[in-house]
Every structure is written in C-alpha cells, then in structure tokens.
Amino acid sequence: MTSVAAANFQNGKTRETAAILRSDAACLCALAIFVVLTRLPWFGDPVADYDEQLYSFMGWRMQFGELPFVDWWDRKPFGLFAIFGIIHALFGPSALAYQLTATAFALATAGLTYHLSRKLVDPVGAAMAGALSAMLLVAYASYSAQSEVFFAPLMLGMVALLADGHNPNFTRRALLAMALGGLALQVKYTVLPQCAFLGCWALWTEYRRGRSRGSLATLAFFYAVLGLLPTLAVGIFYAAIGEFEAFWFANFVSFFDRAAAPQGRWGADHAIGVAPLVVLALGGLYAAFRMRRPEPFGTWLFFAGWAISTLAGVLLPGTVYLYHYAALAAPAALVALPLLDGRGPLGPWPGAILSVGFLLLLQLPERHASSQERRDAVDTLAAAIAPHVDRNQDCLWIWDGPTVLYRLTDSCVPTRYVYPDHLNNTLETGALGVDQVAEIDRILSGRPGAIVTADKGVTIRNPVAAERVARALERTYEPRAVATIHGRELTAWTRRTD
C-alpha cells in the first residue's frame, strides 16, 4: 500500500470513527452515563433533602392499608404518593429505591430533551441540551426524588407528541398527550399552566389543519376530560370510602389557606439562584435572532411558549422556593438550542463552555463528601433514639428533623401530621384543618419516648408552639445525642426515667 493510499485509508477510518462518536446512539449512551454520574453522590442518602422523606414515608405506609389525607396528611396529589408506594412495594423501603427510580425518570427527561433537540440541532448539540437539563435538575435540588423529577418526563412526553403538527396521527397523539398531562397533574398541580398551554397549542394546530369550530369544541371537551380523569378517579375513590372531605380539603382548600412566606414569590437569593436559567434563556433568544435562526422556527417558538407556561406554573404558589425552578430544566435547555447549535458562527464552543461551567458549579465531589457526613449523622441519631421508642407506645416525635427517623427507629408516630414542617411552621397555622398548638399539646400529653429538635428552623416557626415544646423538654426530657445535618444542629431528647 502506497503512502498516499495509507493516508487516505487512515483519514477514512478517522472520519468513520468521528461519525460514530457523533451518532445518536453514541451521544445517547454518553448522556445516560453522564446523568447517572451527576446523581451518584446522593445514592443511598436517606436525608439528601426534606420533602421526599415525607413522600417516601406516606408511600411506604400505603402498602399497610394507610392512606394519604386520611391516615397521614399532606397536600400533594395522591399520584405522587402512589409512585413512592409502588417503588417501596417493589424494591423495599430504602432511600436508594426511590433514588434509582428517580434516576430513571431523569434519564427519560434527558433522553426526551435530546429527542426534541434533534429537531433543531445536530447530535452533539442535542446531547449538550440533554446534559444541561440533567444538571439543572440537580442544581435545583431534584438530585434525589423531588416531585419535579417525576413530572418532567411526562410534560416532555406531551411536548414530543405535539411538536409535529403535520403528523397524520396528530389528533390521536394530542389525546394521548392530554392523558399524560392528567397523570402529571397527579404528581403536582402546578403543571396546570403547562397543560393549559399545550392544550391550546393542540387546538390551534387542529384549527390550522382545517377543523371546524364545532369539532374544536368537541376536542377541547375531550382534552379537559382526559386531563382531569386521573384526579376525578382519585376523588371518586375517596368518596367511595367516605373520605371525600379529607381529599378535598387537603388537595384544594389547604393550598389557599396556607399563608405566603414574607419572601413571597421572589426571595433575596433568587437573583443568583435563577442565573443559570436566565443565561440559557437570554443566550438562546440572542442566538435565535442575531446569530443563527433555528429551523423549523415554529418548533423553537413552541418550545419557548412551553417554557413561559412552565415559569407560570413555578410562580403559581404564593411562596416560591428555588427548588421549584427544577421544572424549567428541560424547557430552558430547549430555548437555548440556537446557542448550542454547532452550525452557528461560534461552533460548539458556547455549549461546551456552558456544560463545563454548570458541571463545575454542581461541586459533585464536595456534595459526595457532605452526603457521607449526613448518613453518619442520621445513623447516630437513629441509634440513640431506637432503644427509647417502640412500635406501639413511647413513640418518637420529630418536632423538627428528618422524617426518615420514624422508619429508621421502627417507631410509632404520634400524629397524622408526620411532616415536621406542618406543625412547627407558622405559615401552616389555619391550613391544616386542626389547631397547631392544640395538636402539639395532644402529642406532648402522650409523653413521647423521644423528641427530635433543631437549633434553627427551615421555615418560620410558630413561637407559641415552640414555647410549648421547650417547656416540655425542660420538664421531662434530657439530651441523648447531637448531630449536624444540612447545617442545622439536631438534638435527640429522651424521656427521663426519674
């Protein structure tokens, strides 16, 4: 083989290898590995965050015939607890069970983001969009099993079904999309603005396809029915067992009774906290109009409209926390596609710089180290508490601390308000269906075997309730163990025997 022929052969092999590395299959495999690695630091951490401990507890107890809103109280939809119930019934009660399942949902989110991105950009740009969506989920506290990680792929599924208005099966796909929206509503009700936007988009598409007004009205009716069907089914179930009032209050009354935090929808830390989303959105807008117009442009506008509706859902509650912005992980990445497009004047560099920058901001090695410290701390507390509590009496009561301690100590629970925030947060006064202080007095009168407290609250504490607890601790309890979790000093108190 001549030197020229050898060089041509080598160049051909190089081009072939490059083509394989840039293929959809290779990019999706790399994306899947990346998603797992970004979530790995929290695998097995039972106190990775706060809310999923409650969802896990209530879902776990469902296999024993105990129901949300009746036996255990919260205002999240039934479907969220059902997800955790299924997870624990299949894989056991550990945190790893729901974290691995949440990782599967995060993989679906990244994969669907990639699929939608391919309508506008090359495989590498689409992979960067999928990676950004995965990193944003982690950045906004959906690294373990927050509700956002479970509804994100459902909403992306809706978008994927509606993105191609020229599909001959669009009507059928739109009906399926509305059914997915109904399931998403049973994970978190704040997806309602997204569902409304996507329903209107589907009707607009049908109108452009020549549907009559009467036919559009019929479709709108079926969209609404399919979207509401899961929630209606849950309501009918609770009515059938005579607990409709409990379901209605928890799901649709207490939300409006809960007071808004002083920060309202915009906290002092939000300007920095939402910066990654702003960079992606503004970068995508600038690139779309000043660098390279995305084609098909209507698809990008559809993604942008969906992002706006998602932001409306984030801002729907009276109090907005930074973790709510995880809902914008995929929409923001899709809006940024014009900036990630390697065919633009700056090539793949904007996407590469953003991806590396976001990854560094996640501080994964430090997160792994802090996760290990939290596991040791919660084990210390559980070991100190377990000898002083029982399944049937001398219950543990967590005034403020990790809900998972109820399961780790195998203790009974002295109240249906198992989530500490419901009884210690002054914003919940008047939103529980019972008086906070009266419920605390009832619990303390039962002389719990152990009480867990924290040196500072996650939210604004009810001062009257706090005074009642402090008086009981001084009179009847002694400190048994102290541990630091999430920057708070937690104390396990046990009842004195003298």
C-alpha positions, 0 to 999 in steps of 0.5 A, a space after each residue: 500500500 502506497 503512502 498516499 493510499 495509507 493516508 487516505 485509508 487512515 483519514 477514512 477510518 478517522 472520519 468513520 470513527 468521528 461519525 460514530 462518536 457523533 451518532 445518536 446512539 453514541 451521544 445517547 449512551 454518553 448522556 445516560 452515563 453522564 446523568 447517572 454520574 451527576 446523581 451518584 453522590 446522593 445514592 443511598 442518602 436517606 436525608 439528601 433533602 426534606 420533602 421526599 422523606 415525607 413522600 417516601 414515608 406516606 408511600 411506604 405506609 400505603 402498602 399497610 392499608 394507610 392512606 394519604 389525607 386520611 391516615 397521614 396528611 399532606 397536600 400533594 396529589 395522591 399520584 405522587 404518593 402512589 409512585 413512592 408506594 409502588 417503588 417501596 412495594 417493589 424494591 423495599 423501603 430504602 432511600 436508594 429505591 426511590 433514588 434509582 427510580 428517580 434516576 430513571 425518570 431523569 434519564 427519560 427527561 434527558 433522553 426526551 430533551 435530546 429527542 426534541 433537540 434533534 429537531 433543531 440541532 445536530 447530535 452533539 448539540 442535542 446531547 449538550 441540551 440533554 446534559 444541561 437539563 440533567 444538571 439543572 435538575 440537580 442544581 435545583 435540588 431534584 438530585 434525589 426524588 423531588 416531585 419535579 423529577 417525576 413530572 418532567 418526563 411526562 410534560 416532555 412526553 406531551 411536548 414530543 407528541 405535539 411538536 409535529 403538527 403535520 403528523 397524520 396521527 396528530 389528533 390521536 397523539 394530542 389525546 394521548 398527550 392530554 392523558 399524560 398531562 392528567 397523570 402529571 397533574 397527579 404528581 403536582 398541580 402546578 403543571 396546570 399552566 403547562 397543560 393549559 398551554 399545550 392544550 391550546 397549542 393542540 387546538 390551534 394546530 387542529 384549527 390550522 389543519 382545517 377543523 371546524 369550530 364545532 369539532 374544536 369544541 368537541 376536542 377541547 371537551 375531550 382534552 379537559 376530560 382526559 386531563 382531569 380523569 386521573 384526579 376525578 378517579 382519585 376523588 371518586 375513590 375517596 368518596 367511595 370510602 367516605 373520605 371525600 372531605 379529607 381529599 378535598 380539603 387537603 388537595 384544594 382548600 389547604 393550598 389557599 389557606 396556607 399563608 405566603 412566606 414574607 419572601 413571597 414569590 421572589 426571595 433575596 437569593 433568587 437573583 443568583 439562584 435563577 442565573 443559570 436559567 436566565 443565561 440559557 434563556 437570554 443566550 438562546 433568544 440572542 442566538 435565535 435572532 442575531 446569530 443563527 435562526 433555528 429551523 423549523 422556527 415554529 418548533 423553537 417558538 413552541 418550545 419557548 411558549 412551553 417554557 413561559 407556561 412552565 415559569 407560570 406554573 413555578 410562580 403559581 404558589 404564593 411562596 416560591 422556593 428555588 427548588 421549584 425552578 427544577 421544572 424549567 430544566 428541560 424547557 430552558 435547555 430547549 430555548 437555548 438550542 440556537 446557542 448550542 447549535 454547532 452550525 452557528 458562527 461560534 461552533 460548539 464552543 458556547 455549549 461546551 463552555 456552558 456544560 463545563 461551567 454548570 458541571 463545575 458549579 454542581 461541586 459533585 465531589 464536595 456534595 459526595 463528601 457532605 452526603 457521607 457526613 449526613 448518613 453518619 449523622 442520621 445513623 447516630 441519631 437513629 441509634 440513640 433514639 431506637 432503644 427509647 421508642 417502640 412500635 406501639 407506645 413511647 413513640 418518637 416525635 420529630 418536632 423538627 428533623 428528618 422524617 426518615 427517623 420514624 422508619 429508621 427507629 421502627 417507631 410509632 408516630 404520634 400524629 397524622 401530621 408526620 411532616 415536621 414542617 406542618 406543625 412547627 411552621 407558622 405559615 401552616 397555622 389555619 391550613 391544616 384543618 386542626 389547631 397547631 398548638 392544640 395538636 402539639 399539646 395532644 402529642 406532648 400529653 402522650 409523653 413521647 419516648 423521644 423528641 427530635 429538635 433543631 437549633 434553627 428552623 427551615 421555615 418560620 416557626 410558630 413561637 407559641 408552639 415552640 414555647 410549648 415544646 421547650 417547656 416540655 423538654 425542660 420538664 421531662 426530657 434530657 439530651 441523648 445525642 447531637 448531630 449536624 445535618 444540612 447545617 442545622 444542629 439536631 438534638 435527640 431528647 429522651 424521656 427521663 426515667 426519674 
